[in-house]
């Protein structure tokens, strides 16, 4: 039976995800700059509290009908946002935004395996190929020492761990969207949850409140607004876009991060650029499907 490779079809609902992916990719550099003036957990707290306040204004009319199911869904997603973005921000203290973008993209090949763990549905063969390519790309991004010792720096490790809750966030959004929770209420709860947990993490991480700076304030407010738009769009779009379909769109995020970082003067070595290419290739490979065509019946003309 002949077979052919097929990429998932692009749907109108996915246009919104394309737009927020570009926004998301451009935020890495802003966070990297903000880390020169603020600690990671304080910044995450302010960023998502601002996003929560904006979402309250947008969805103020629907807040009166808040249900426990909305609170539970929002809190679960908010916890994953807190862990994912928080650890990613910790990593941006010591690695460049382009590097962070490519490592963060490792969450995309992880989504099929997360679905396997949750829904007991084995990923297709190409998911394993994609994960292997992405991991090889990660080692090249981390540098020659990481290739020899298979070890990563603290910033790379924090960013790599962040991919796990980010992948879980994608799964949870789709799970709760299918259960019919209210989009606006869930968005408000998840953003406030991420923000409050960020502030509560500060004493655990022994992080002090930073001195006032227009850099971290401007970045926190701007990224807070961007986070509100991103999370709202994800919640809305993934009501009709599956996690697998969404992840192939999100694969462009490291490309945007790399382009913006390049414009800002970041210059990754050749090995890191090759590694970034392998990560993107791994992402695309993990979203390929092998479709087998059924043999066409041959009419028997011998009768």
C-alpha positions as CSV (number, residue, x, y, z in Angstrom):
1,X,0.0,0.0,0.0
2,X,1.5,3.4,-1.0
3,X,1.7,5.9,1.8
4,X,2.1,9.6,1.9
5,X,3.0,12.2,4.6
6,X,0.3,14.7,5.5
7,X,0.5,17.8,7.5
8,X,-2.6,18.9,9.4
9,X,-4.9,21.3,7.6
10,X,-4.9,24.9,8.4
11,X,-8.2,26.1,9.8
12,X,-9.6,29.6,10.2
13,X,-9.6,29.3,14.0
14,X,-5.9,28.7,13.9
15,X,-5.2,32.2,12.5
16,X,-5.6,33.6,16.0
17,X,-3.1,31.1,17.3
18,X,-0.7,32.2,14.6
19,X,-0.9,35.8,15.7
20,X,-0.4,35.1,19.4
21,X,2.5,32.8,18.6
22,X,4.2,35.8,17.0
23,X,3.5,37.9,20.1
24,X,4.7,35.1,22.4
25,X,8.0,34.8,20.5
26,X,8.7,38.5,20.8
27,X,8.2,38.5,24.6
28,X,11.4,36.6,25.4
29,X,13.6,39.5,24.8
30,X,11.5,41.8,27.0
31,X,11.6,39.4,29.9
32,X,15.4,39.0,29.4
33,X,15.8,42.7,29.7
34,X,13.5,42.9,32.7
35,X,15.6,40.3,34.6
36,X,18.3,42.9,34.8
37,X,16.1,44.9,37.1
38,X,13.8,42.4,38.8
39,X,13.7,38.9,40.3
40,X,11.8,36.3,38.3
41,X,9.0,35.5,40.7
42,X,8.2,39.1,41.5
43,X,8.1,39.9,37.8
44,X,5.8,36.9,37.1
45,X,3.5,37.9,39.9
46,X,3.1,41.5,38.7
47,X,2.9,40.4,35.1
48,X,-0.1,38.1,35.7
49,X,-1.8,40.2,38.3
50,X,-1.9,43.0,35.7
51,X,-3.2,40.5,33.1
52,X,-5.8,39.4,35.7
53,X,-7.0,43.0,36.3
54,X,-7.3,43.6,32.5
55,X,-9.3,40.3,32.2
56,X,-11.7,41.4,35.0
57,X,-12.5,44.6,33.1
58,X,-13.2,42.6,29.9
59,X,-15.3,39.9,31.6
60,X,-16.9,41.9,34.5
61,X,-20.4,41.1,33.4
62,X,-19.9,37.3,33.5
63,X,-18.1,37.3,36.9
64,X,-21.4,37.1,38.8
65,X,-22.1,33.6,37.6
66,X,-18.8,32.2,38.8
67,X,-19.0,28.4,39.4
68,X,-16.8,26.0,41.3
69,X,-16.0,24.3,38.0
70,X,-14.7,27.6,36.5
71,X,-12.6,28.2,39.6
72,X,-11.2,24.6,39.6
73,X,-10.3,24.8,35.8
74,X,-8.8,28.3,36.1
75,X,-6.7,27.3,39.2
76,X,-5.3,24.2,37.5
77,X,-4.4,26.0,34.4
78,X,-3.0,29.0,36.4
79,X,-0.7,26.6,38.4
80,X,0.8,25.3,35.2
81,X,1.2,28.9,33.9
82,X,2.9,29.9,37.1
83,X,5.4,27.0,36.9
84,X,6.0,27.2,33.2
85,X,6.4,30.9,32.8
86,X,8.1,31.2,36.2
87,X,10.9,28.6,35.5
88,X,11.3,30.0,32.0
89,X,11.8,33.5,33.6
90,X,14.4,32.0,36.0
91,X,16.2,30.6,33.0
92,X,16.2,34.0,31.2
93,X,18.4,35.4,34.0
94,X,21.4,33.5,32.6
95,X,20.6,32.6,29.0
96,X,19.8,34.7,25.9
97,X,16.2,35.1,24.7
98,X,16.9,33.2,21.5
99,X,18.2,30.2,23.4
100,X,15.3,30.3,25.8
101,X,12.9,30.4,22.8
102,X,14.3,27.3,21.2
103,X,14.5,25.3,24.5
104,X,11.0,26.3,25.5
105,X,9.8,25.0,22.1
106,X,10.7,21.5,23.4
107,X,7.3,21.4,25.0
108,X,5.7,20.8,21.6
109,X,7.1,17.3,21.1
110,X,6.1,16.6,24.7
111,X,2.4,17.2,24.2
112,X,1.8,13.8,22.5
113,X,3.5,12.0,25.3
114,X,1.6,14.0,27.9
115,X,-1.6,13.0,26.1
116,X,-0.3,9.4,26.3
117,X,0.1,9.7,30.0
118,X,-3.4,11.3,30.5
119,X,-5.5,9.6,27.9
120,X,-3.6,6.3,27.5
121,X,-3.4,7.0,23.7
122,X,0.0,6.0,22.3
123,X,1.7,8.7,20.2
124,X,2.4,7.9,16.5
125,X,5.8,6.8,15.5
126,X,6.8,10.3,14.2
127,X,6.3,11.7,17.7
128,X,9.3,9.6,18.8
129,X,11.3,10.8,15.8
130,X,10.4,14.4,16.5
131,X,11.3,14.1,20.2
132,X,14.7,12.7,19.3
133,X,15.5,15.4,16.9
134,X,14.4,18.1,19.3
135,X,16.6,16.6,22.1
136,X,19.6,16.6,19.8
137,X,18.9,20.2,18.9
138,X,18.8,21.0,22.6
139,X,22.3,19.7,23.1
140,X,23.6,21.7,20.2
141,X,22.0,24.9,21.6
142,X,23.5,24.3,25.0
143,X,27.0,24.1,23.4
144,X,29.9,21.7,22.9
145,X,30.4,21.0,26.6
146,X,26.8,19.8,26.9
147,X,27.3,17.5,23.9
148,X,30.4,15.9,25.5
149,X,29.0,15.6,29.1
150,X,25.3,15.5,28.4
151,X,24.9,18.2,31.0
152,X,23.2,21.6,30.8
153,X,23.7,24.9,32.6
154,X,21.3,26.1,35.3
155,X,19.4,28.4,32.9
156,X,19.0,25.6,30.3
157,X,17.8,23.2,33.0
158,X,15.2,25.6,34.4
159,X,13.9,26.3,30.9
160,X,13.8,22.7,30.0
161,X,11.8,21.8,33.2
162,X,9.4,24.7,32.3
163,X,8.4,22.8,29.2
164,X,6.6,20.2,31.3
165,X,4.0,22.5,32.9
166,X,3.6,24.3,29.5
167,X,2.7,21.1,27.8
168,X,0.3,20.3,30.7
169,X,-1.3,23.7,30.2
170,X,-2.1,22.9,26.6
171,X,-3.7,19.6,27.6
172,X,-5.7,21.2,30.4
173,X,-7.0,24.0,28.3
174,X,-8.4,21.4,25.8
175,X,-9.8,19.2,28.5
176,X,-11.7,22.0,30.3
177,X,-12.8,23.6,27.0
178,X,-14.5,20.3,26.1
179,X,-16.4,20.4,29.4
180,X,-18.0,23.7,28.7
181,X,-16.5,25.9,31.3
182,X,-17.0,29.7,30.9
183,X,-14.2,31.2,28.9
184,X,-14.1,34.6,30.6
185,X,-14.3,33.3,34.2
186,X,-11.6,30.7,33.6
187,X,-9.3,33.3,32.0
188,X,-9.7,35.6,35.0
189,X,-9.1,32.8,37.6
190,X,-6.0,31.4,35.8
191,X,-4.3,34.7,35.4
192,X,-4.9,35.7,39.0
193,X,-3.8,32.3,40.2
194,X,-0.5,32.6,38.3
195,X,0.1,36.1,39.6
196,X,-0.7,35.3,43.2
197,X,1.5,32.2,43.2
198,X,4.3,34.2,41.7
199,X,4.2,36.6,44.7
200,X,3.8,33.7,47.2
201,X,6.9,32.0,45.7
202,X,9.1,35.0,46.5
203,X,9.8,34.1,50.2
204,X,10.3,30.5,49.3
205,X,12.9,31.5,46.7
206,X,14.3,34.1,49.1
207,X,13.7,36.8,46.5
208,X,13.4,40.4,47.7
209,X,11.1,43.1,46.2
210,X,13.3,44.9,43.6
211,X,14.0,48.6,43.6
212,X,11.6,50.6,41.4
213,X,12.5,50.6,37.7
214,X,10.5,51.8,34.7
215,X,12.0,48.8,32.8
216,X,10.4,46.1,34.9
217,X,7.2,48.1,35.4
218,X,6.8,48.8,31.7
219,X,7.7,45.2,30.8
220,X,5.3,43.8,33.4
221,X,2.4,46.0,32.3
222,X,3.0,45.4,28.6
223,X,3.5,41.6,29.0
224,X,0.6,41.5,31.3
225,X,-1.7,42.8,28.6
226,X,0.0,40.4,26.1
227,X,-0.5,37.5,28.5
228,X,-4.2,38.3,28.8
229,X,-4.6,38.3,25.1
230,X,-2.6,35.1,24.7
231,X,-4.4,33.2,27.3
232,X,-7.8,34.4,26.2
233,X,-7.1,33.5,22.6
234,X,-5.8,30.0,23.6
235,X,-8.8,29.3,25.7
236,X,-11.1,30.4,22.8
237,X,-9.3,28.8,19.9
238,X,-8.7,25.5,21.6
239,X,-12.4,24.9,21.9
240,X,-12.3,24.0,18.2
241,X,-8.5,23.3,17.7
242,X,-7.1,20.1,19.2
243,X,-3.8,20.1,21.2
244,X,-2.1,18.4,18.3
245,X,-3.3,21.0,15.8
246,X,-2.4,23.8,18.2
247,X,1.1,22.6,18.8
248,X,2.2,22.7,15.2
249,X,1.2,26.4,15.1
250,X,3.1,27.1,18.3
251,X,6.2,25.6,16.7
252,X,6.9,29.0,15.1
253,X,7.4,30.6,18.5
254,X,11.2,29.9,18.7
255,X,11.6,31.3,15.2
256,X,10.0,34.6,16.2
257,X,12.1,34.6,19.4
258,X,15.3,34.1,17.3
259,X,14.3,36.8,14.8
260,X,13.6,39.4,17.5
261,X,16.8,38.4,19.4
262,X,18.8,38.7,16.2
263,X,17.4,42.2,15.6
264,X,18.3,43.2,19.2
265,X,21.9,42.1,18.6
266,X,22.0,38.5,19.9
267,X,24.4,36.3,17.9
268,X,24.0,32.6,18.5
269,X,26.9,30.4,17.4
270,X,26.5,28.2,14.4
271,X,26.0,25.1,16.4
272,X,23.2,26.7,18.3
273,X,21.5,27.8,15.1
274,X,21.8,24.3,13.8
275,X,20.3,23.0,17.0
276,X,17.5,25.5,16.8
277,X,16.8,24.2,13.3
278,X,16.7,20.6,14.6
279,X,14.2,21.7,17.3
280,X,11.9,23.2,14.8
281,X,12.4,20.2,12.5
282,X,11.6,17.9,15.4
283,X,8.4,19.8,16.2
284,X,7.2,19.5,12.6
285,X,8.2,15.8,12.4
286,X,6.2,15.1,15.6
287,X,3.1,16.6,13.9
288,X,3.4,14.6,10.7
289,X,1.1,11.7,10.1
290,X,1.7,8.6,7.9
291,X,-1.6,8.0,6.0
292,X,-1.9,4.8,4.2
293,X,-4.2,4.6,1.2
294,X,-6.4,1.7,0.8
295,X,-5.8,-0.4,-2.3
296,X,-8.4,0.3,-5.0
297,X,-10.5,-2.8,-5.8
298,X,-9.8,-4.2,-9.2
299,X,-12.9,-5.2,-11.2
300,X,-12.9,-8.8,-12.3
301,X,-13.7,-8.8,-16.0
302,X,-13.0,-12.5,-16.5
303,X,-16.7,-13.4,-16.0
